[in-house]
C-alpha cells in the first residue's frame, strides 16, 4: 500500500501545474529518444558516434546529443535538440516544422564573395537592398564571425529549459519584436545565410500571419508585434530574404526555356522541408488577409520563388492554386498580371497532374466570374480570357483534352435547346457564360493555331482539329433564335468567329448571318418610331431591352454594328486570291437592298450611307485583287503557289484594310469618350 502523499505534493497538485509538468517531461523524453535514434542512424551509415568526455561509446543516454553545461545559467541545456517531434505534413504542425534546423547550420565561414555576387544571382533582391537597406550591404568582413551571436547565441536566449526554440512557456509573455532585432536578423542572413536566424524569422512571420486568427491560440505564440511599421518590415523581410537563404542552401536550377528544376533531394532539403511548407502556408494565409495591392503584388511575386520547394506536396499546391485563382479573379490588374505569371510558371514547370489542376481551375474560375458581366467588369473579364489563353497555350497536348471536353459541353447545351425548345433550355445558351466560353476558346485557338506562327515553325498545331467543332457550335447558337431582340447575342458570337478567322486564315461563312440584319435595317418594310434612347452598347449586352425594339435608334445602331463586322470579315478575306469571287453574292444582295429601301425615310439616311460606303470599299478591294492576279502563271489547284501568293499580301495596305484602320480608330475614340462620360456620371453620383 502506497504511503500518504506529502503536504507539499498535495499542494503542488492543487496548483494546476502538475499536468503541465508531466506533459513537459513527456515531450522532453520524446525529443531525447528521437535525437538518440537519429544519432544511431547516422552511426549505422558510417557516421562517427558522439562520444562523451571520457571517450566512451556506451549505449543509452550517453550516446545522445552533446550536452553542454552553461556556467552561470540555470542548468544543463540541450545544444542540438530539435524543438518538437515530426508527425505529418499538415500545416498545423508549425512547431515541428522548425525542428532539426540547427544541425544544418554552417560554421560561420565568410560569405563576402557570395554577397558580392548577389547582384548577378538575384538582381531584383539586390536592387531592393540598395533602395531600402543599403547599410546592410556595407559591413566589415571581420565582423562576420561575430554574426554567430545573432544566429547562435540568441538561440540560447530564446530556448527554454524544455528545449523549445523561440516558443515561450504558457506562463511567460511573448517577447516583443523590434526593428533592431529585425535589423540584426537581416545582417546575419546576408552575411552568413544563417538557418537559425531564418528559423526565428519564420516563427516571427508565423505570429504576424496569425495575428487575426482566433481559432488556434498555439499558432499565435512566438513574438508579440505591437507596431504596424514592425509588422510591415517583418513581412517584407520574410518575403524577400527567405528565398535567398533557401537558394543558398538548397538551390534549384532554372532551365534555358525558363522552366525550373526542383532541388535535388538530400538530407538538408529533407530537414528543411517542414519549415518551408509551414512558411509557405503562412504566406498564403497572410495574402488572403491583405488588402493593399502593393503588398499583395510583393507577396505573390516572392511566394512564387518558393514553388519549386513545395511541388512535391499536393495539398500545398492545391492551396497555392486556390489562392492564385482568387486573386486572379478579384484583385487589381497589376496583381492579376503577377498571379498570371505565377500560375504560368507552375503550369509550365510542374508535372502533368499539377498542370491539369491549373488548367481546370483557370477555366472554371473564368466561367464563374463571367456570370455577372457589365460595363464595369468587362475589361477584367477580357484580361482573364487573354491570360488564361496564354496558360492553355503552354502545352497543346494537355490543353487539347480540356478544350475538347468543354467544347463538347457547349454542343450538348445547344442540342438540348434545339430539341426541347423551352424557356429553361434556351437559357442554357442565351447567357453570358456561354458567350464568354465561346469567345475564350476562339481566343485560345487563334493564339495556338496562328497562321504566321505555323508558317515560321513549319508544322501545324494538333489543336487545329478543334476549330471545326467550335465553329459549328457557334453557328448553331447564332441560328437558334434569329430575332431582332437577340441581335446583340449574335454580334458577340460573330465577333469571336472573326477573331478566329483573322488569325488562323480559316474560312467561316459569316456573311449569310450579317446580310439579313443589314438589309432589314435599311429596308422600308417596317415603320420605326423616334426615341431619345442612347445607342445600345453591344459589347455589354446579349439581349436588347424591350424599349429599344422597333425604334429608329436601334435600327441605325444595329446596321452600324453589322456593317462594321461585315467589313472585318471582308478584311480577313482580302488576302485571298479568290476575293473577287467571294464578294459577288455579297455585293449583289447589298446593291439590291440599297436600290429598294435606301431612299426611304424609314430606313435610309445614315444606315444607307454606311452600307453604300461598305459596297464601295469592297468593290475597290475586288479591283485591287483582280489587278494583282493579272499575269499570274499558276492555276487555283496549285496550292503551294496560291499559299505563297496569299502570304505575300499585306492586308493593312489593301483598300479594305486601310478603311478598317480608320473605323478602328473611330471606334477607339468613341469608346474612350464613353468611358469618360461614365466616370463623370460616377463622380457626379
FENUR-V443802 format. One record per backbone hydrogen bond with DSSP energy under -0.5 kcal/mol. CO is the residue of the C=O (numbers start at 1). NH is the residue of the N-H. Records with the same first field share a line. If there is no record, write none. Layout:
BEGIN
CO: NH / NH
END
This chain:
BEGIN
6: 10
7: 11
8: 12
9: 13
10: 14
11: 15
12: 17
13: 16
17: 21
18: 22
19: 23
20: 24
21: 25
22: 26
23: 27
24: 28
25: 29
26: 30
27: 31
28: 32
29: 33
30: 34
31: 35
32: 36
33: 37
34: 38
35: 39
36: 40
37: 41
38: 42
39: 43
40: 44
41: 45
42: 47
43: 46
49: 51
52: 55
56: 52
60: 63
61: 64
66: 79
68: 70 / 77
69: 71
70: 73
75: 70
77: 68
85: 87
90: 93
92: 94
93: 97
94: 98
95: 98
96: 99
98: 101
101: 104
102: 105
111: 115
112: 116
113: 117
115: 118
116: 119
117: 120 / 121
118: 122
122: 126
123: 127
124: 128
125: 129
126: 130
127: 131
128: 132
129: 133
133: 136
134: 137 / 138
135: 138
137: 139
139: 141
140: 143
141: 144
142: 145
143: 146
144: 147
145: 148
146: 149
147: 150 / 151
148: 152 / 153
149: 154
152: 155 / 156
153: 156 / 157
154: 158
155: 159
158: 160 / 166
160: 163
163: 165
164: 160 / 167
166: 168
169: 172
175: 224
178: 182
179: 183
180: 184
181: 185
182: 186
183: 187
184: 188
185: 189
186: 190
187: 191
188: 192 / 193 / 194
189: 193
194: 198
195: 199
196: 200
197: 201
198: 202
199: 203
200: 204
201: 205
202: 206
203: 207
204: 208
205: 209
206: 210
208: 211
210: 213
216: 219
217: 220
218: 221
222: 175
223: 225
224: 177 / 226
227: 231
228: 232
229: 233
230: 234
231: 235
232: 236
233: 237
234: 238
235: 239
236: 240
237: 241
238: 242
239: 243
240: 244
241: 245
242: 246
243: 247
244: 248
245: 249
246: 250
253: 255 / 261
255: 258
259: 255
260: 262
261: 253
266: 270
267: 271
268: 272
269: 273
270: 274
272: 276
273: 277
274: 278
275: 279
276: 280
277: 281
278: 282
279: 283
280: 284
281: 285
282: 286
283: 287
284: 288
286: 289 / 290
287: 290
292: 296
293: 297
294: 298
295: 299
296: 300
297: 301
298: 302
299: 303
300: 304
302: 305
303: 306
304: 307
306: 309 / 310
307: 310 / 311
310: 313
312: 314
313: 317
314: 318
315: 319
316: 320
317: 321
318: 322
319: 323
320: 324
321: 325
322: 326
323: 327
324: 328
325: 329
326: 330
327: 330 / 331
332: 336
333: 337
334: 338
335: 339
336: 340
337: 341
338: 342
339: 343
340: 344
341: 345
342: 346
343: 347
344: 348
345: 349
346: 350
351: 355
352: 356
353: 357
354: 358
355: 359
356: 360
357: 361
358: 362
359: 363
360: 364
361: 365
362: 366
363: 367
364: 368
365: 369
366: 370
368: 371
369: 372
371: 373
374: 378
377: 381
378: 382
379: 383
380: 384
381: 385
382: 386
383: 387
384: 388
385: 389
386: 390
387: 391
388: 392
389: 393
391: 394
395: 399
396: 400
397: 401
398: 402
399: 403
400: 404
401: 405
402: 406
403: 407
404: 408
405: 409
406: 410
407: 411
408: 412
409: 413
410: 414
411: 415
412: 416
413: 417
414: 418
415: 419
416: 420 / 421
417: 421
422: 426
423: 427
424: 428
425: 428
426: 429 / 430
429: 431
431: 435
432: 436
433: 437
434: 438
435: 439
436: 440
437: 441
438: 442
439: 443
440: 444
441: 445
442: 446
443: 447
444: 448
445: 449
447: 450
450: 454
451: 455
452: 456
453: 457
454: 458
461: 464
462: 465
463: 466
464: 467
465: 469
466: 470
467: 471
468: 472
469: 473
470: 474
471: 475
472: 476
473: 477
474: 478
475: 479
477: 480 / 481
479: 482
481: 483
483: 486
484: 487
485: 544
486: 490
487: 491
488: 492
489: 493
490: 494
491: 495
492: 496
493: 497
494: 498
495: 499
496: 500
497: 501
498: 502
499: 503
500: 504
501: 505
503: 451
506: 508
508: 510
510: 513 / 514
511: 514 / 515
514: 518
515: 519
516: 520
517: 521
518: 522
519: 523
529: 552
536: 538
537: 540
538: 541
542: 489
545: 548 / 549
546: 549
548: 551
550: 529
551: 555
552: 556
553: 557
554: 558
555: 559
556: 560
557: 561
558: 562
559: 563
560: 564
561: 565
562: 566
563: 567
564: 568
565: 569
566: 570
567: 571
568: 572
569: 573
570: 574
571: 574 / 575
573: 576
576: 579
578: 582
579: 583
580: 584
581: 584
583: 587
584: 588
585: 589
586: 590
587: 591
588: 592
589: 593
590: 594
591: 595
592: 596
593: 597
594: 598
597: 600
598: 605
600: 604
604: 607
605: 609
606: 610
607: 611
608: 612
609: 613
610: 614
611: 615
612: 616
613: 617
614: 618
615: 619
616: 620
617: 621
618: 622
619: 623
620: 624
621: 625
622: 626
623: 627
624: 628
625: 629
626: 630
629: 632
635: 638
637: 639
638: 642
639: 643
640: 644
641: 645
642: 646
643: 647
644: 648
646: 649
649: 651
650: 653
651: 654
654: 658
655: 659
656: 660
657: 661
658: 662
659: 663
660: 664
661: 665
662: 666
663: 667
664: 668
665: 669
666: 670
667: 671
668: 672
669: 673
670: 674
671: 675
672: 676
673: 677
674: 678
675: 679
676: 680
677: 681
678: 682
679: 683
680: 684
681: 685
END
